Amino acid sequence: MAWIVLALLIALSVYAIILYNTLVKKRQMVEEGWSGIDVQLKRRANLIPNLVETVKGYAAHEKETLDAVTHLRTSANAVPKEDVAGRAKAEGALGQALGRLFAVAEAYPDLKASQNFSDLHQSLDEIENAIQMSRRYYNGAVRGLNVGVESFPSNLIATQFKFEKADYFEIEDEADRAVPGVEF
């Protein structure tokens, strides 16, 4: 009888360890996913000054749009890394401003014909696609962690060791969902 109780305790301990390690793995996947998004957002932020300068050379009187893009880039970079919802909101606003910047570019045929502008636009498109892929990976990792934190019996381990649900990287404003586009 004592052996059965001991075997049961060992089995429960091993199961608890497996659940704990699974939750740790899922939390690490969320952190890895966020790191991927962060890298792509930094790439986009680094591209923006070149884009603004290129447009400024052709459309200097569009100061309001150019200032808005620069201000929103600075604001997005100022959001703390762990504030996923705040970062999503700031990046969405930046995406809208970039859309307006490309709309301004439509009015300047010389700018649209510029190889530098074309290269920057292509780079931005590639980065936007990479952000989208990173967002999908991150949100999938968040879903896995959140299911683990809320599901029985792993929620018992999650509560005991203070595992918390993570926030999705979502775009709140429908207008932000549109990818900035330019037709040449």
VMD Tcl script that draws the C-alpha trace (Angstrom):
set ca {
  {0.00 0.00 0.00}
  {2.81 2.42 0.87}
  {4.48 1.64 -2.46}
  {1.33 2.56 -4.32}
  {1.06 5.88 -2.50}
  {4.75 6.56 -3.11}
  {4.43 5.68 -6.81}
  {1.39 7.95 -7.08}
  {3.28 10.85 -5.45}
  {6.24 10.33 -7.76}
  {3.95 10.20 -10.80}
  {2.17 13.41 -9.72}
  {5.52 15.12 -9.12}
  {6.80 14.11 -12.54}
  {3.56 15.28 -14.14}
  {3.79 18.63 -12.32}
  {7.39 19.05 -13.52}
  {6.32 18.30 -17.09}
  {3.50 20.86 -16.87}
  {5.86 23.46 -15.39}
  {8.46 22.90 -18.12}
  {5.76 23.11 -20.79}
  {4.63 26.47 -19.42}
  {8.23 27.71 -19.33}
  {8.70 26.65 -22.95}
  {5.52 28.47 -23.99}
  {6.56 31.62 -22.13}
  {9.93 31.52 -23.89}
  {8.19 31.15 -27.25}
  {6.14 34.27 -26.48}
  {9.32 36.18 -25.60}
  {11.01 34.92 -28.78}
  {7.98 35.96 -30.83}
  {7.96 39.43 -29.31}
  {11.67 39.76 -30.00}
  {11.00 38.99 -33.68}
  {8.32 41.69 -33.85}
  {10.58 44.14 -32.04}
  {13.40 43.56 -34.54}
  {11.10 44.19 -37.51}
  {9.61 47.30 -35.91}
  {13.11 48.64 -35.33}
  {14.01 47.95 -38.96}
  {10.93 49.90 -40.03}
  {11.74 52.74 -37.63}
  {15.29 52.91 -39.00}
  {13.98 53.13 -42.58}
  {11.57 55.97 -41.87}
  {14.13 58.82 -41.61}
  {15.49 57.95 -45.07}
  {11.97 57.82 -46.45}
  {11.07 61.18 -44.88}
  {14.24 62.80 -46.22}
  {13.58 61.49 -49.72}
  {10.02 62.79 -49.72}
  {11.18 66.07 -48.16}
  {13.49 66.65 -51.10}
  {10.56 66.53 -53.51}
  {7.68 67.76 -51.37}
  {9.14 70.13 -48.81}
  {5.84 71.98 -48.35}
  {4.18 68.78 -47.01}
  {5.73 69.56 -43.64}
  {2.71 68.51 -41.56}
  {2.70 64.96 -42.94}
  {6.47 64.63 -42.63}
  {6.43 65.94 -39.05}
  {3.60 63.55 -38.13}
  {5.55 60.54 -39.38}
  {8.67 61.64 -37.51}
  {6.72 62.34 -34.30}
  {4.86 59.01 -34.43}
  {8.12 57.13 -35.05}
  {9.59 58.74 -31.93}
  {6.43 57.98 -29.95}
  {6.43 54.33 -31.02}
  {10.08 53.94 -30.03}
  {9.33 55.47 -26.61}
  {6.74 52.82 -25.67}
  {8.23 50.37 -23.14}
  {9.08 47.00 -24.67}
  {6.81 45.09 -22.30}
  {3.73 47.22 -23.18}
  {2.47 45.10 -26.08}
  {-0.92 46.82 -26.34}
  {0.63 50.29 -26.21}
  {3.21 49.35 -28.81}
  {0.50 47.94 -31.09}
  {-1.47 51.19 -30.82}
  {1.58 53.37 -31.49}
  {2.71 51.24 -34.42}
  {-0.81 51.33 -35.87}
  {-0.81 55.12 -35.78}
  {2.63 55.12 -37.40}
  {1.32 52.82 -40.14}
  {-1.53 55.27 -40.83}
  {0.93 58.16 -41.05}
  {3.08 56.19 -43.48}
  {-0.03 55.60 -45.58}
  {-0.61 59.37 -45.68}
  {3.04 59.88 -46.62}
  {2.67 57.55 -49.57}
  {-0.56 59.31 -50.55}
  {1.40 62.58 -50.63}
  {3.99 60.89 -52.85}
  {1.27 60.18 -55.40}
  {1.06 63.92 -56.14}
  {4.74 64.11 -57.12}
  {5.60 62.21 -60.33}
  {9.31 62.98 -59.95}
  {9.28 61.44 -56.48}
  {7.44 58.35 -57.68}
  {10.02 57.97 -60.45}
  {12.95 58.29 -58.02}
  {14.92 55.04 -57.72}
  {15.78 55.87 -54.11}
  {12.11 56.31 -53.22}
  {11.21 53.14 -55.09}
  {13.90 51.17 -53.21}
  {12.75 52.57 -49.87}
  {9.14 51.72 -50.67}
  {10.11 48.17 -51.62}
  {12.12 47.80 -48.41}
  {9.16 49.05 -46.39}
  {6.86 46.54 -48.09}
  {9.28 43.72 -47.23}
  {9.48 44.89 -43.63}
  {5.69 45.15 -43.37}
  {5.42 41.55 -44.59}
  {8.04 40.46 -42.05}
  {6.12 42.28 -39.29}
  {2.96 40.46 -40.32}
  {4.71 37.07 -40.21}
  {6.31 37.91 -36.85}
  {2.92 39.02 -35.50}
  {1.37 35.71 -36.53}
  {4.12 33.72 -34.83}
  {3.90 35.85 -31.68}
  {0.10 35.65 -31.47}
  {0.26 31.86 -31.95}
  {2.79 31.61 -29.11}
  {0.58 33.85 -26.94}
  {-2.42 31.64 -27.69}
  {-0.43 28.56 -26.63}
  {0.70 30.18 -23.38}
  {-2.74 31.55 -22.57}
  {-4.36 28.15 -23.14}
  {-1.77 26.57 -20.84}
  {-2.30 29.20 -18.16}
  {-6.08 28.80 -18.24}
  {-6.47 25.04 -18.83}
  {-6.82 22.46 -16.09}
  {-4.58 21.03 -14.65}
  {-1.78 23.25 -15.94}
  {-3.59 26.27 -14.48}
  {-2.80 24.90 -11.02}
  {0.92 24.99 -11.80}
  {0.57 28.35 -13.56}
  {-1.12 29.90 -10.54}
  {1.40 28.41 -8.13}
  {4.41 29.71 -10.10}
  {2.79 33.01 -11.21}
  {2.64 32.37 -14.94}
  {0.49 35.07 -16.50}
  {-1.44 35.40 -19.71}
  {0.26 37.46 -22.41}
  {-1.30 40.18 -24.57}
  {-1.88 39.67 -28.26}
  {-0.27 42.10 -30.68}
  {-3.45 43.38 -32.27}
  {-4.41 46.31 -34.40}
  {-7.35 48.06 -32.77}
  {-8.34 50.55 -35.48}
  {-9.74 49.01 -38.68}
  {-8.08 51.76 -40.73}
  {-4.70 50.60 -39.41}
  {-5.23 47.18 -40.94}
  {-4.74 48.54 -44.44}
  {-1.16 48.20 -45.68}
  {0.13 51.50 -47.01}
  {0.06 51.23 -50.77}
  {1.45 53.16 -53.67}
  {0.88 52.61 -57.35}
  {3.63 53.57 -59.74}
}
mol new
graphics top color blue
foreach p $ca { graphics top sphere $p radius 0.5 }
foreach p [lrange $ca 0 end-1] q [lrange $ca 1 end] { graphics top cylinder $p $q radius 0.2 }
display resetview
